[in-house]
Amino acid sequence: MARSSVLVTLILALGLPLTCSARDMSLQELEDWFNDDTSARIAAVNEGELVFLASPPAKPVHHHHNILTVDDRTVDSGGAASVP
């Protein structure tokens, strides 16, 4: 248990300076962000109706398939094993 608390402390110690180094927002920027119409921005990304392909594309789609094993040793070591 002590190891995991050290790990959490280390992550926080390394990550907090990154959040503090971000530029402060002006009052107007903060107000604009708070009143942002997110649903309108999401709708603007939509490129139309969903179309299902009748056959696979000529060029295979780039993707990754990863399987990770998480067990008691993972909690102790802080790392997960990749399954070949």
Secondary structure, DSSP 8 states (H G I E B T S, - for coil): -HHHHHHHHHHHHHHHHHHHTS----HHHHHHHHT--HHHHHHHH--SS----SS--SS--------EE--HHHHHHS--EE--
